[in-house]
Amino acid sequence: MAVILGYDDWQRLTGARPSFAEVLLSFPDAGDIPPDPAPARGLDP
């Protein structure tokens, strides 16, 4: 007997964890992140 599942369903049902590469690739592109409007801090303590 066989069952055909999509990859996302298989991961959900088996409790599979994403690989490190999958986690890194899931982050938004730098163009999707708005810049911080705060002025840069100096290096003096």
Secondary structure per residue as TSV (DSSP state, phi and psi in degrees):
chain	resnum	aa	ss	phi	psi
A	1	M	-	360.0	146.0
A	2	A	-	-137.3	150.9
A	3	V	-	-128.3	132.5
A	4	I	-	-103.2	123.9
A	5	L	-	-126.6	154.3
A	6	G	-	-73.5	159.6
A	7	Y	H	-60.5	-42.0
A	8	D	H	-63.1	-41.3
A	9	D	H	-65.1	-40.3
A	10	W	H	-62.1	-44.6
A	11	Q	H	-62.4	-43.1
A	12	R	H	-63.4	-44.0
A	13	L	H	-73.0	-32.2
A	14	T	H	-92.2	-10.2
A	15	G	T	73.1	22.2
A	16	A	-	-63.6	139.4
A	17	R	-	-95.4	146.9
A	18	P	-	-69.9	150.4
A	19	S	-	-73.9	166.2
A	20	F	H	-59.1	-40.5
A	21	A	H	-63.7	-40.1
A	22	E	H	-64.4	-37.7
A	23	V	H	-65.4	-46.0
A	24	L	H	-62.3	-40.1
A	25	L	H	-72.2	-16.9
A	26	S	H	-82.1	-12.8
A	27	F	S	-69.0	147.8
A	28	P	-	-68.2	155.8
A	29	D	-	-65.5	156.2
A	30	A	G	-59.6	-28.9
A	31	G	G	-69.2	-19.8
A	32	D	G	-85.2	-14.0
A	33	I	S	-97.7	121.4
A	34	P	-	-67.7	144.5
A	35	P	-	-68.8	153.1
A	36	D	-	-78.6	122.4
A	37	P	-	-76.7	-9.1
A	38	A	S	-67.2	142.7
A	39	P	-	-66.1	151.1
A	40	A	-	-67.3	145.7
A	41	R	-	-85.1	152.4
A	42	G	-	-77.6	168.0
A	43	L	S	-89.7	-7.0
A	44	D	-	-72.4	138.5
A	45	P	-	-70.2	360.0
